Amino acid sequence: MNEALAIGSAVIVLFGSVLSLFSAFGLIRLPDVYLRSHAATKSATLGVLFILTGAFLYYTFVHDVVSVKLLLGIVFVFLTGPVAGHLNARAAYRTGVRLWERSTRDDLKEALQQERAQAKKQAEIRDKLR
Amino acid sequence: MVDLLLQASLVLLMLSIAGCMYRLLKGPSVSDRIAALDTIGILLLSMIAVFGMLQGTTVYFDIILVIGIVSFIGTTAFARYIERGAVMEDE
């Protein structure tokens, strides 16, 4: 019984590493930084969640250790992975990294132009008042 | 059986880290390198978890937490640096 549970958690860990391998494959093959950040953020985070969950189950069943630290690690990776990906993609767009030439839609461009124009106008007004 | 599965997942994780290293060295823009570095940090964290399971100890849990936190802070600092040219801004 215990052996079966251990094998089950090890299979979960193996599935997580397969997901991580897919994310590395996407990181190599996809054409631009925004598409790559999908692979780097989503599937890598899911893979790590699977691996840590498998480790948590393994320690719970085999060693009778319920580790709060591991749970904390799972929650932390789950929260910070997407945030880091978003920050990185935002920094990439604002520093002018090009989209893939076959991308068809860019909604952020107009919004960013409007924002920059507004900021410029406000700076001019501030300069006049000075 | 369990050991075999865990060793197989270690090999897969090593291959993924190698793929991320390729992107880290080649990546055309700085953001590519940052994304690859972030992924390497997360994969290293899971590799340490698997390694701890193989050895049957619980002492690696602290390392998992610390690597998670440091990797996130590093990514945030890099992203802010390339966006605004400074990590901390004084208002």
Backbone of each chain as ProteinMPNN parsed JSONL, in Angstrom:
{"seq_chain_A": "MNEALAIGSAVIVLFGSVLSLFSAFGLIRLPDVYLRSHAATKSATLGVLFILTGAFLYYTFVHDVVSVKLLLGIVFVFLTGPVAGHLNARAAYRTGVRLWERSTRDDLKEALQQERAQAKKQAEIRDKLR", "coords_chain_A": {"N_chain_A": [[0.84, -1.207, 0.0], [1.813, 1.265, 0.961], [3.998, 1.403, -0.717], [2.732, 1.566, -3.206], [1.54, 4.095, -2.995], [3.858, 5.645, -2.82], [4.946, 5.164, -5.35], [2.934, 6.316, -6.871], [3.193, 9.087, -6.155], [5.747, 9.499, -7.15], [5.237, 9.19, -9.844], [3.664, 11.435, -10.306], [5.633, 13.388, -9.898], [7.294, 12.753, -12.048], [5.611, 13.388, -14.192], [5.448, 16.142, -13.809], [8.091, 16.824, -14.433], [8.144, 16.174, -17.114], [6.404, 18.139, -18.087], [8.005, 20.371, -17.527], [10.055, 19.893, -19.305], [8.673, 20.268, -21.711], [8.232, 23.006, -21.468], [10.825, 23.993, -21.651], [11.364, 23.229, -24.241], [9.513, 24.845, -25.613], [10.634, 27.295, -24.959], [12.93, 27.219, -26.445], [12.01, 26.941, -29.11], [9.964, 28.775, -29.817], [9.014, 31.878, -31.508], [9.262, 34.718, -30.637], [9.855, 37.04, -27.857], [7.545, 37.412, -26.403], [5.854, 35.279, -26.994], [7.526, 33.302, -26.097], [7.497, 33.801, -23.406], [5.103, 32.75, -22.616], [5.592, 29.966, -22.634], [7.674, 29.903, -20.787], [6.473, 30.826, -18.486], [3.843, 29.704, -17.96], [3.791, 26.779, -18.393], [6.112, 25.983, -17.132], [5.676, 26.818, -14.507], [3.46, 25.227, -13.88], [4.602, 22.694, -14.105], [6.483, 22.765, -12.03], [4.746, 23.04, -9.9], [3.465, 20.549, -9.989], [5.664, 18.883, -9.426], [6.429, 19.728, -6.846], [4.07, 19.18, -5.469], [3.975, 16.417, -5.765], [6.266, 15.796, -4.284], [5.451, 16.655, -1.788], [3.286, 14.883, -1.259], [4.729, 12.508, -1.281], [6.481, 12.785, 0.933], [4.518, 12.946, 2.884], [3.238, 10.415, 2.805], [5.277, 8.46, 2.856], [7.382, 9.177, 4.625], [5.939, 10.139, 6.737], [5.909, 12.866, 7.244], [4.465, 15.908, 7.432], [4.944, 18.582, 5.633], [5.018, 21.917, 6.19], [6.602, 23.854, 5.168], [7.109, 23.035, 2.55], [4.531, 23.23, 1.481], [4.24, 25.981, 1.699], [6.213, 26.737, -0.093], [5.013, 25.779, -2.473], [2.721, 27.446, -2.643], [4.011, 29.903, -2.844], [5.508, 29.745, -5.244], [3.392, 29.416, -6.997], [2.108, 31.881, -6.762], [4.115, 33.786, -7.465], [5.261, 33.111, -9.938], [3.618, 33.758, -12.329], [3.495, 36.547, -11.883], [6.152, 37.394, -12.122], [6.579, 36.699, -14.796], [4.778, 38.442, -16.068], [5.839, 40.98, -15.348], [8.269, 40.834, -16.661], [7.531, 40.629, -19.372], [6.231, 43.05, -19.679], [8.316, 44.88, -19.229], [9.838, 44.165, -21.42], [8.173, 44.977, -23.582], [8.013, 47.731, -23.146], [10.62, 48.529, -23.437], [10.88, 48.289, -26.081], [11.142, 45.845, -27.515], [10.817, 43.976, -30.443], [7.742, 42.639, -31.87], [6.947, 39.334, -33.118], [7.219, 39.001, -36.661], [4.982, 37.979, -37.91], [2.909, 38.364, -36.173], [-0.431, 39.471, -35.598], [-1.891, 41.326, -34.18], [-1.866, 44.128, -32.035], [-2.671, 45.457, -29.335], [-1.711, 46.993, -27.292], [-0.143, 48.99, -28.285], [-1.5, 51.419, -29.157], [-2.565, 52.28, -26.708], [-0.246, 52.692, -25.233], [0.942, 54.715, -26.734], [-0.942, 56.786, -26.362], [-0.663, 57.113, -23.59], [1.965, 57.975, -23.408], [1.841, 60.384, -24.837], [0.133, 61.856, -23.215], [1.675, 62.032, -20.883], [3.749, 63.57, -21.834], [2.424, 65.974, -22.414], [1.604, 66.76, -19.854], [4.106, 67.164, -18.718], [4.953, 69.361, -20.194], [3.1, 71.32, -19.362], [3.815, 71.475, -16.689], [6.373, 72.512, -16.947], [5.794, 75.028, -17.963], [4.476, 76.273, -15.835], [6.501, 76.612, -14.079]], "CA_chain_A": [[0.0, 0.0, 0.0], [2.714, 2.402, 1.053], [4.806, 1.386, -1.938], [1.902, 2.078, -4.304], [1.416, 5.552, -2.837], [5.153, 6.236, -3.171], [5.077, 5.148, -6.814], [2.006, 7.335, -7.405], [3.774, 10.43, -6.048], [6.882, 9.595, -8.072], [4.69, 9.405, -11.193], [3.297, 12.858, -10.379], [6.893, 14.125, -10.084], [7.77, 12.529, -13.424], [4.742, 14.183, -15.07], [5.887, 17.525, -13.688], [9.342, 17.068, -15.169], [7.82, 16.183, -18.543], [5.895, 19.486, -18.375], [9.147, 21.285, -17.552], [10.766, 19.666, -20.567], [7.891, 20.957, -22.746], [8.45, 24.452, -21.363], [12.149, 24.286, -22.204], [11.224, 23.093, -25.695], [8.885, 26.076, -26.091], [11.584, 28.398, -24.793], [13.896, 27.177, -27.546], [11.46, 26.925, -30.45], [8.997, 29.824, -30.161], [9.739, 32.897, -32.265], [9.674, 35.985, -30.025], [9.955, 36.994, -26.396], [6.216, 37.344, -25.778], [5.398, 33.889, -27.096], [8.369, 32.473, -25.247], [7.167, 33.961, -21.992], [4.033, 31.788, -22.325], [6.204, 28.686, -22.283], [8.499, 30.014, -19.587], [5.692, 31.118, -17.29], [2.718, 28.811, -17.639], [4.021, 25.342, -18.25], [7.157, 25.746, -16.134], [5.064, 26.92, -13.184], [2.621, 24.041, -13.651], [5.497, 21.562, -13.874], [7.046, 22.848, -10.683], [3.666, 22.749, -8.952], [3.297, 19.093, -9.951], [6.806, 18.249, -8.755], [6.394, 19.994, -5.405], [2.936, 18.443, -4.905], [4.411, 15.022, -5.66], [7.192, 15.685, -3.156], [4.655, 16.786, -0.554], [2.568, 13.613, -1.043], [5.729, 11.483, -0.974], [6.907, 12.907, 2.326], [3.395, 12.661, 3.772], [2.904, 8.991, 2.864], [6.407, 7.568, 3.093], [8.132, 9.535, 5.818], [5.019, 10.675, 7.744], [6.253, 14.252, 7.547], [3.636, 16.889, 6.731], [5.856, 19.72, 5.635], [4.386, 23.204, 5.896], [7.54, 24.616, 4.339], [6.891, 22.649, 1.153], [3.259, 23.855, 1.083], [4.54, 27.4, 1.538], [6.922, 26.848, -1.365], [4.048, 25.609, -3.563], [1.911, 28.667, -2.746], [4.849, 31.016, -3.269], [5.787, 29.614, -6.685], [2.128, 29.629, -7.706], [1.8, 33.311, -6.8], [5.121, 34.67, -8.042], [5.63, 32.77, -11.304], [2.952, 34.623, -13.3], [3.841, 37.965, -11.676], [7.473, 37.618, -12.714], [6.423, 36.672, -16.247], [4.127, 39.681, -16.501], [6.797, 42.091, -15.221], [9.298, 40.701, -17.685], [6.961, 40.945, -20.68], [5.966, 44.487, -19.68], [9.598, 45.551, -19.423], [10.256, 43.925, -22.806], [7.42, 45.825, -24.509], [8.317, 49.151, -22.949], [11.944, 48.853, -23.954], [10.844, 48.265, -27.529], [11.458, 44.584, -28.178], [9.871, 43.792, -31.531], [6.913, 41.436, -31.949], [7.201, 38.465, -34.262], [6.671, 39.759, -37.809], [3.694, 37.44, -38.321], [1.846, 38.691, -35.214], [-1.414, 40.273, -36.319], [-2.647, 42.262, -33.38], [-1.059, 44.762, -31.008], [-3.579, 46.401, -28.694], [-1.018, 47.834, -26.312], [0.575, 50.071, -28.966], [-2.26, 52.666, -29.066], [-2.661, 52.686, -25.303], [1.052, 53.204, -24.799], [1.141, 56.017, -27.386], [-1.766, 57.764, -25.647], [-0.092, 57.377, -22.277], [3.197, 58.761, -23.548], [1.461, 61.734, -25.24], [-0.397, 62.528, -22.038], [2.779, 62.328, -19.976], [4.503, 64.677, -22.43], [1.625, 67.183, -22.23], [1.691, 67.145, -18.447], [5.449, 67.688, -18.453], [5.008, 70.722, -20.756], [2.355, 72.21, -18.465], [4.624, 71.669, -15.482], [7.478, 73.409, -17.276], [5.286, 76.405, -18.106], [4.143, 76.818, -14.523], [7.69, 76.839, -13.287]], "C_chain_A": [[0.873, 1.255, 0.0], [3.556, 2.54, -0.208], [4.019, 1.96, -3.106], [1.749, 3.585, -4.208], [2.719, 6.248, -3.212], [5.327, 6.272, -4.683], [4.157, 6.175, -7.442], [2.596, 8.725, -7.308], [4.963, 10.589, -6.974], [6.399, 9.795, -9.503], [4.247, 10.854, -11.365], [4.546, 13.705, -10.614], [7.395, 13.982, -11.519], [6.939, 13.329, -14.417], [5.135, 15.66, -15.02], [7.167, 17.78, -14.448], [9.109, 17.01, -16.671], [7.265, 17.554, -18.95], [7.033, 20.498, -18.436], [9.937, 21.139, -18.845], [10.017, 20.343, -21.716], [8.153, 22.456, -22.691], [9.82, 24.827, -21.908], [12.118, 24.201, -23.725], [10.587, 24.349, -26.298], [9.822, 27.255, -26.02], [12.6, 28.412, -25.923], [13.216, 27.499, -28.865], [10.606, 28.142, -30.808], [9.702, 31.081, -30.669], [10.076, 34.198, -31.547], [9.462, 35.954, -28.517], [8.584, 36.853, -25.75], [5.646, 35.94, -25.848], [6.219, 32.988, -26.191], [7.98, 32.599, -23.79], [5.946, 33.115, -21.621], [4.635, 30.478, -21.845], [6.928, 28.793, -20.952], [7.648, 30.189, -18.35], [4.688, 30.017, -16.978], [3.159, 27.393, -17.395], [5.137, 25.063, -17.25], [6.565, 25.821, -14.734], [4.223, 25.686, -12.881], [3.486, 22.818, -13.366], [6.058, 21.573, -12.476], [5.982, 22.571, -9.635], [3.443, 21.252, -8.838], [4.427, 18.442, -9.166], [6.73, 18.471, -7.251], [5.22, 19.279, -4.747], [3.28, 16.971, -4.747], [5.347, 14.833, -4.481], [6.444, 15.759, -1.836], [3.927, 15.48, -0.239], [3.547, 12.515, -0.635], [6.153, 11.565, 0.48], [5.772, 12.6, 3.278], [3.178, 11.159, 3.932], [4.071, 8.145, 3.326], [7.112, 7.886, 4.405], [7.259, 10.033, 6.956], [5.407, 12.079, 8.192], [5.313, 15.146, 6.75], [4.381, 18.206, 6.775], [5.127, 20.989, 5.251], [5.29, 24.044, 5.017], [7.321, 24.322, 2.858], [5.578, 23.25, 0.634], [3.461, 25.337, 0.821], [5.267, 27.645, 0.218], [5.975, 26.727, -2.546], [3.252, 26.888, -3.769], [2.748, 29.811, -3.304], [5.153, 30.944, -4.761], [4.528, 29.899, -7.495], [1.803, 31.115, -7.812], [2.818, 34.092, -7.619], [5.479, 34.342, -9.486], [4.956, 33.657, -12.343], [3.298, 36.095, -13.143], [5.182, 38.281, -12.325], [7.382, 37.624, -14.242], [5.803, 37.941, -16.783], [5.092, 40.858, -16.452], [7.811, 42.061, -16.349], [8.762, 41.083, -19.055], [6.68, 42.441, -20.799], [7.251, 45.273, -19.927], [10.071, 45.376, -20.864], [9.506, 44.842, -23.749], [7.835, 47.276, -24.372], [9.734, 49.513, -23.351], [12.023, 48.607, -25.455], [11.328, 46.986, -28.174], [10.37, 44.314, -29.212], [9.01, 42.562, -31.35], [7.396, 40.591, -33.115], [6.552, 39.09, -35.489], [5.35, 39.196, -38.294], [2.611, 37.608, -37.261], [0.872, 39.642, -35.876], [-1.991, 41.384, -35.477], [-1.788, 42.819, -32.261], [-1.902, 45.844, -30.338], [-2.855, 47.387, -27.796], [-0.397, 49.062, -26.957], [-0.157, 51.413, -28.819], [-2.301, 53.174, -27.636], [-1.356, 53.293, -24.83], [1.334, 54.558, -25.436], [0.345, 57.103, -26.68], [-1.133, 58.138, -24.312], [1.135, 58.266, -22.398], [2.871, 60.202, -23.934], [0.959, 62.529, -24.048], [0.718, 62.928, -21.079], [3.582, 63.519, -20.496], [3.783, 66.006, -22.203], [1.729, 67.684, -20.798], [3.065, 67.723, -18.119], [5.575, 69.109, -18.994], [4.309, 71.712, -19.849], [3.174, 72.513, -17.22], [5.77, 72.638, -15.767], [7.016, 74.854, -17.397], [5.026, 77.051, -16.756], [5.386, 77.205, -13.746], [8.293, 78.218, -13.519]], "O_chain_A": [[0.711, 2.161, -0.817], [3.795, 3.644, -0.699], [4.547, 2.739, -3.9], [1.819, 4.283, -5.219], [2.705, 7.306, -3.841], [5.792, 7.266, -5.241], [4.522, 6.833, -8.417], [2.52, 9.487, -8.272], [5.184, 11.666, -7.528], [7.052, 10.478, -10.292], [4.428, 11.44, -12.432], [4.529, 14.63, -11.427], [7.857, 14.946, -12.129], [7.478, 13.887, -15.372], [5.157, 16.343, -16.044], [7.325, 18.842, -15.05], [9.784, 17.704, -17.431], [7.602, 18.074, -20.014], [7.034, 21.383, -19.292], [10.424, 22.119, -19.408], [10.642, 20.929, -22.6], [8.282, 23.107, -23.727], [9.967, 25.863, -22.556], [12.758, 24.995, -24.415], [11.03, 24.856, -27.329], [9.819, 28.117, -26.899], [13.081, 29.473, -26.32], [13.768, 28.249, -29.671], [10.526, 28.509, -31.981], [10.853, 31.332, -30.312], [11.132, 34.76, -31.836], [8.956, 34.976, -27.968], [8.456, 36.252, -24.684], [5.032, 35.46, -24.895], [5.703, 32.043, -25.594], [8.106, 31.647, -23.019], [5.759, 32.789, -20.449], [4.254, 29.944, -20.804], [6.824, 27.912, -20.098], [8.04, 29.753, -17.267], [4.677, 29.465, -15.877], [2.934, 26.849, -16.314], [5.125, 24.027, -16.587], [6.893, 25.006, -13.871], [4.262, 25.158, -11.77], [3.159, 22.004, -12.503], [6.113, 20.542, -11.806], [6.258, 21.95, -8.609], [3.255, 20.729, -7.74], [4.19, 17.56, -8.342], [6.934, 17.544, -6.468], [5.332, 18.82, -3.61], [2.935, 16.344, -3.745], [5.251, 13.842, -3.758], [6.751, 15.035, -0.889], [3.943, 15.017, 0.901], [3.25, 11.696, 0.235], [6.187, 10.556, 1.184], [6.001, 12.058, 4.359], [2.96, 10.673, 5.042], [3.888, 7.21, 4.104], [7.404, 6.991, 5.199], [7.77, 10.323, 8.038], [5.257, 12.438, 9.36], [5.357, 15.145, 5.52], [4.445, 18.866, 7.813], [4.666, 21.128, 4.118], [4.816, 24.851, 4.217], [7.343, 25.224, 2.021], [5.511, 23.72, -0.501], [2.931, 25.888, -0.145], [4.99, 28.61, -0.494], [6.099, 27.473, -3.517], [3.109, 27.37, -4.892], [2.274, 30.594, -4.127], [5.069, 31.95, -5.466], [4.585, 30.54, -8.545], [1.28, 31.565, -8.832], [2.437, 34.972, -8.391], [5.959, 35.221, -10.202], [5.646, 34.259, -13.166], [3.388, 36.822, -14.133], [5.334, 39.304, -12.993], [8.02, 38.442, -14.905], [6.227, 38.466, -17.813], [5.163, 41.645, -17.396], [8.172, 43.091, -16.918], [9.436, 41.773, -19.819], [6.859, 43.034, -21.863], [7.277, 46.208, -20.727], [10.628, 46.296, -21.462], [10.118, 45.437, -24.636], [7.992, 47.976, -25.373], [10.027, 50.686, -23.584], [13.1, 48.703, -26.045], [11.874, 47.026, -29.276], [9.177, 44.404, -28.923], [9.442, 41.567, -30.767], [8.144, 41.052, -33.978], [5.46, 39.65, -35.391], [4.643, 39.88, -39.034], [1.516, 37.067, -37.408], [1.281, 40.525, -36.631], [-2.547, 42.329, -36.037], [-1.058, 42.073, -31.607], [-1.85, 47.01, -30.73], [-3.338, 48.496, -27.568], [-0.146, 50.061, -26.284], [0.439, 52.413, -28.42], [-2.094, 54.361, -27.385], [-1.353, 54.292, -24.11], [1.889, 55.449, -24.792], [0.854, 58.194, -26.422], [-1.069, 59.311, -23.945], [1.331, 59.188, -21.605], [3.509, 61.137, -23.45], [1.294, 63.701, -23.875], [0.708, 64.029, -20.528], [4.037, 64.364, -19.725], [4.396, 67.016, -21.858], [1.917, 68.876, -20.556], [3.175, 68.664, -17.333], [6.204, 69.965, -18.372], [4.823, 72.799, -19.583], [3.224, 73.651, -16.753], [6.101, 73.481, -14.933], [7.72, 75.783, -17.002], [5.318, 78.23, -16.555], [5.321, 78.042, -12.846], [9.31, 78.557, -12.915]]}, "seq_chain_B": "MVDLLLQASLVLLMLSIAGCMYRLLKGPSVSDRIAALDTIGILLLSMIAVFGMLQGTTVYFDIILVIGIVSFIGTTAFARYIERGAVMEDE", "coords_chain_B": {"N_chain_B": [[11.958, 0.979, -7.961], [10.626, 3.428, -7.387], [12.918, 4.98, -7.046], [13.974, 4.767, -9.589], [12.047, 6.135, -11.154], [12.326, 8.687, -10.044], [14.964, 9.267, -10.679], [14.754, 9.312, -13.441], [13.13, 11.597, -13.746], [14.908, 13.477, -12.785], [16.803, 13.447, -14.847], [15.234, 14.429, -16.951], [14.696, 16.998, -15.99], [17.263, 18.028, -15.99], [17.779, 18.084, -18.722], [15.896, 20.045, -19.444], [16.953, 22.268, -18.13], [19.28, 22.528, -19.586], [18.214, 23.279, -22.074], [17.144, 25.785, -21.364], [19.528, 27.05, -20.79], [20.593, 27.281, -23.319], [18.861, 29.223, -24.404], [19.447, 31.278, -22.69], [22.09, 31.887, -23.311], [21.94, 32.547, -26.011], [19.727, 34.207, -26.519], [18.089, 36.896, -28.168], [17.208, 39.387, -27.064], [17.425, 41.251, -23.927], [15.326, 40.58, -22.304], [14.632, 37.998, -23.042], [16.77, 36.587, -21.989], [16.348, 37.087, -19.291], [13.893, 35.799, -18.84], [14.666, 33.18, -19.351], [16.504, 32.824, -17.304], [14.879, 33.039, -15.058], [13.269, 30.789, -15.414], [15.243, 28.849, -15.192], [15.906, 29.136, -12.494], [13.507, 28.288, -11.266], [13.379, 25.66, -12.18], [15.666, 24.629, -11.035], [14.963, 24.709, -8.395], [12.934, 22.736, -8.344], [14.465, 20.566, -9.038], [16.088, 20.298, -6.801], [14.144, 19.571, -4.975], [13.431, 17.012, -5.947], [15.87, 15.754, -5.651], [16.146, 15.775, -2.878], [14.046, 14.022, -2.266], [15.103, 11.679, -3.312], [17.269, 11.232, -1.618], [15.987, 11.0, 0.744], [15.843, 12.84, 2.837], [14.813, 15.669, 4.867], [16.015, 18.078, 4.832], [16.303, 19.816, 2.766], [14.207, 21.538, 2.344], [14.247, 24.184, 3.223], [16.072, 25.267, 1.457], [14.645, 25.119, -0.91], [12.592, 27.008, -0.459], [14.138, 29.362, -0.153], [15.456, 29.586, -2.623], [13.25, 29.945, -4.292], [12.277, 32.473, -3.416], [14.505, 34.174, -3.835], [14.902, 33.913, -6.575], [12.549, 35.051, -7.61], [12.783, 37.709, -6.661], [15.12, 38.457, -7.96], [14.324, 38.343, -10.675], [12.363, 40.361, -10.684], [13.938, 42.607, -10.029], [15.699, 42.726, -12.225], [13.854, 43.163, -14.31], [12.775, 45.657, -13.626], [15.091, 47.113, -13.795], [15.797, 47.039, -16.56], [13.602, 48.348, -17.533], [13.381, 50.953, -16.379], [15.934, 51.797, -15.903], [16.935, 51.863, -13.36], [17.111, 50.178, -10.253], [16.084, 50.77, -7.703], [14.078, 53.6, -7.072], [14.407, 56.95, -6.059], [12.062, 58.95, -4.638]], "CA_chain_B": [[10.965, 1.558, -8.877], [10.502, 4.861, -7.073], [14.204, 5.607, -7.335], [14.126, 4.849, -11.048], [11.193, 7.235, -11.632], [12.889, 9.967, -9.616], [16.169, 9.536, -11.47], [14.314, 9.71, -14.786], [12.691, 12.982, -13.731], [16.117, 14.315, -12.671], [17.391, 13.572, -16.187], [14.387, 15.334, -17.743], [14.911, 18.365, -15.503], [18.582, 18.462, -16.451], [17.643, 18.449, -20.141], [15.206, 21.337, -19.561], [17.883, 23.339, -17.76], [20.184, 22.719, -20.727], [17.481, 24.081, -23.059], [17.093, 27.17, -20.892], [20.869, 27.617, -20.933], [20.729, 27.692, -24.725], [18.172, 30.5, -24.598], [20.153, 32.286, -21.886], [23.303, 32.317, -23.999], [21.69, 33.007, -27.364], [18.585, 35.124, -26.558], [18.386, 38.163, -28.831], [17.015, 40.559, -26.208], [17.723, 41.014, -22.521], [14.165, 39.961, -21.667], [14.737, 36.56, -23.265], [17.711, 36.029, -21.012], [15.743, 37.129, -17.953], [12.891, 34.732, -18.766], [15.372, 31.901, -19.249], [17.11, 32.741, -15.97], [13.794, 32.771, -14.118], [12.898, 29.383, -15.573], [16.318, 28.02, -14.625], [15.76, 29.156, -11.036], [12.371, 27.455, -10.865], [13.714, 24.259, -12.437], [16.657, 24.24, -10.023], [14.182, 24.473, -7.168], [12.274, 21.426, -8.382], [15.512, 19.557, -9.046], [16.505, 20.086, -5.411], [13.073, 18.804, -4.326], [13.556, 15.609, -6.364], [17.103, 15.252, -5.05], [15.839, 15.493, -1.485], [13.251, 12.802, -2.197], [15.992, 10.534, -3.56], [18.104, 10.965, -0.452], [15.143, 10.703, 1.89], [15.997, 13.787, 3.938], [13.908, 16.816, 4.825], [16.777, 19.287, 5.115], [16.4, 20.693, 1.598], [13.013, 22.359, 2.175], [14.624, 25.593, 3.374], [16.732, 25.708, 0.224], [13.579, 25.327, -1.895], [11.956, 28.299, -0.198], [15.064, 30.488, -0.383], [15.688, 29.755, -4.069], [12.036, 30.545, -4.858], [12.202, 33.906, -3.106], [15.608, 34.915, -4.463], [14.678, 33.934, -8.022], [11.517, 36.051, -7.907], [13.315, 39.06, -6.439], [16.07, 38.733, -9.03], [13.591, 38.659, -11.909], [11.748, 41.678, -10.526], [14.965, 43.644, -10.082], [16.167, 42.829, -13.611], [12.81, 43.761, -15.145], [12.719, 47.092, -13.316], [16.318, 47.753, -14.265], [15.788, 47.313, -17.996], [12.498, 49.235, -17.904], [13.565, 52.338, -15.953], [17.334, 52.159, -15.751], [17.33, 51.864, -11.952], [16.366, 49.182, -9.491], [15.328, 51.54, -6.707], [13.969, 55.009, -7.426], [14.13, 57.793, -4.898], [11.024, 59.937, -4.995]], "C_chain_B": [[10.837, 3.068, -8.656], [11.788, 5.585, -7.421], [14.4, 5.786, -8.834], [13.311, 6.008, -11.611], [11.816, 8.582, -11.276], [14.147, 10.298, -10.399], [15.812, 9.945, -12.894], [13.861, 11.158, -14.79], [13.865, 13.924, -13.519], [16.757, 14.531, -14.037], [16.571, 14.547, -17.03], [14.6, 16.786, -17.313], [16.259, 18.897, -15.966], [18.525, 18.875, -17.914], [16.939, 19.796, -20.277], [16.127, 22.474, -19.165], [18.877, 23.594, -18.895], [19.504, 23.551, -21.817], [17.398, 25.526, -22.657], [18.464, 27.824, -20.995], [21.112, 28.069, -22.363], [20.081, 29.054, -24.939], [18.878, 31.616, -23.842], [21.394, 32.792, -22.612], [22.99, 32.993, -25.317], [20.769, 34.211, -27.409], [18.832, 36.469, -27.165], [18.233, 39.363, -27.895], [17.325, 40.193, -24.758], [16.566, 40.278, -21.854], [14.14, 38.449, -21.87], [15.631, 35.921, -22.216], [17.104, 36.018, -19.624], [14.719, 36.014, -17.798], [13.562, 33.376, -18.608], [15.969, 31.723, -17.862], [16.062, 32.422, -14.914], [13.384, 31.303, -14.186], [13.963, 28.463, -15.003], [16.216, 27.983, -13.108], [14.662, 28.227, -10.572], [12.682, 25.978, -11.072], [14.738, 23.733, -11.425], [15.976, 23.903, -8.71], [13.546, 23.086, -7.189], [13.3, 20.297, -8.424], [15.968, 19.26, -7.624], [15.44, 19.307, -4.654], [13.199, 17.321, -4.665], [14.782, 14.972, -5.725], [16.888, 14.907, -3.577], [15.01, 14.235, -1.318], [14.127, 11.568, -2.398], [16.807, 10.193, -2.321], [17.292, 10.708, 0.797], [15.346, 11.619, 3.078], [14.995, 14.916, 3.798], [14.678, 18.127, 4.944], [16.795, 20.26, 3.93], [15.218, 21.64, 1.455], [13.325, 23.847, 2.301], [15.241, 26.128, 2.096], [15.695, 25.975, -0.855], [12.942, 26.695, -1.708], [12.867, 29.453, -0.569], [15.289, 30.692, -1.869], [14.454, 30.364, -4.726], [12.005, 32.039, -4.65], [13.272, 34.681, -3.862], [15.41, 34.998, -5.975], [13.63, 34.971, -8.392], [12.059, 37.467, -7.753], [14.302, 39.433, -7.535], [15.381, 39.101, -10.328], [12.97, 40.041, -11.842], [12.782, 42.79, -10.67], [15.474, 43.837, -11.506], [15.147, 43.536, -14.485], [12.723, 45.258, -14.893], [13.944, 47.799, -13.863], [16.257, 48.023, -15.754], [14.644, 48.236, -18.376], [12.816, 50.688, -17.568], [15.013, 52.721, -15.768], [17.797, 52.253, -14.327], [16.511, 50.835, -11.222], [15.501, 49.861, -8.45], [15.25, 52.987, -7.183], [13.726, 55.808, -6.157], [13.191, 58.901, -5.313], [11.374, 61.288, -4.396]], "O_chain_B": [[10.924, 3.865, -9.589], [11.766, 6.663, -8.015], [14.917, 6.804, -9.294], [13.802, 6.775, -12.439], [11.837, 9.503, -12.092], [14.383, 11.455, -10.748], [16.465, 10.803, -13.487], [14.166, 11.891, -15.731], [13.843, 15.053, -14.011], [17.199, 15.634, -14.361], [17.129, 15.386, -17.737], [14.675, 17.688, -18.147], [16.388, 20.076, -16.296], [19.129, 19.871, -18.315], [17.321, 20.61, -21.117], [16.099, 23.536, -19.786], [19.27, 24.736, -19.137], [20.132, 24.424, -22.416], [17.559, 26.415, -23.494], [18.559, 29.022, -21.259], [21.746, 29.096, -22.604], [20.664, 29.935, -25.571], [18.907, 32.761, -24.293], [21.719, 33.978, -22.543], [23.695, 33.921, -25.714], [20.968, 35.127, -28.207], [19.74, 37.163, -26.707], [19.061, 40.272, -27.935], [17.467, 39.023, -24.403], [16.775, 39.46, -20.958], [13.692, 37.705, -20.999], [15.313, 34.882, -21.639], [17.305, 35.074, -18.859], [14.668, 35.355, -16.759], [13.103, 32.527, -17.843], [15.95, 30.627, -17.303], [16.309, 31.642, -13.993], [13.177, 30.655, -13.16], [13.651, 27.432, -14.408], [16.412, 26.933, -12.495], [14.835, 27.47, -9.617], [12.306, 25.139, -10.255], [14.695, 22.574, -11.014], [16.348, 22.96, -8.012], [13.599, 22.35, -6.204], [13.05, 19.205, -7.914], [16.209, 18.104, -7.276], [15.76, 18.484, -3.796], [13.088, 16.468, -3.784], [14.751, 13.813, -5.311], [17.377, 13.889, -3.087], [15.211, 13.467, -0.378], [13.929, 10.542, -1.746], [17.014, 9.022, -2.005], [17.83, 10.249, 1.805], [15.058, 11.234, 4.211], [14.398, 15.099, 2.737], [14.071, 19.18, 5.137], [17.248, 21.396, 4.069], [15.208, 22.469, 0.545], [12.753, 24.673, 1.589], [14.992, 27.263, 1.69], [15.824, 26.926, -1.626], [12.77, 27.449, -2.666], [12.439, 30.409, -1.216], [15.313, 31.828, -2.343], [14.58, 31.204, -5.617], [11.741, 32.797, -5.583], [12.989, 35.72, -4.458], [15.709, 36.022, -6.589], [13.793, 35.694, -9.375], [11.826, 38.323, -8.606], [14.329, 40.576, -7.992], [15.785, 40.043, -11.009], [13.031, 40.807, -12.804], [12.54, 43.79, -11.346], [15.662, 44.968, -11.952], [15.497, 44.393, -15.297], [12.611, 46.043, -15.834], [13.863, 48.933, -14.335], [16.621, 49.114, -16.193], [14.692, 48.856, -19.438], [12.553, 51.575, -18.38], [15.299, 53.887, -15.494], [18.926, 52.673, -14.074], [15.338, 50.635, -11.535], [14.314, 49.558, -8.329], [16.247, 53.541, -7.646], [12.948, 55.406, -5.292], [13.483, 59.686, -6.216], [10.632, 62.254, -4.577]]}, "name": "protein", "num_of_chains": 2, "seq": "MNEALAIGSAVIVLFGSVLSLFSAFGLIRLPDVYLRSHAATKSATLGVLFILTGAFLYYTFVHDVVSVKLLLGIVFVFLTGPVAGHLNARAAYRTGVRLWERSTRDDLKEALQQERAQAKKQAEIRDKLRMVDLLLQASLVLLMLSIAGCMYRLLKGPSVSDRIAALDTIGILLLSMIAVFGMLQGTTVYFDIILVIGIVSFIGTTAFARYIERGAVMEDE"}
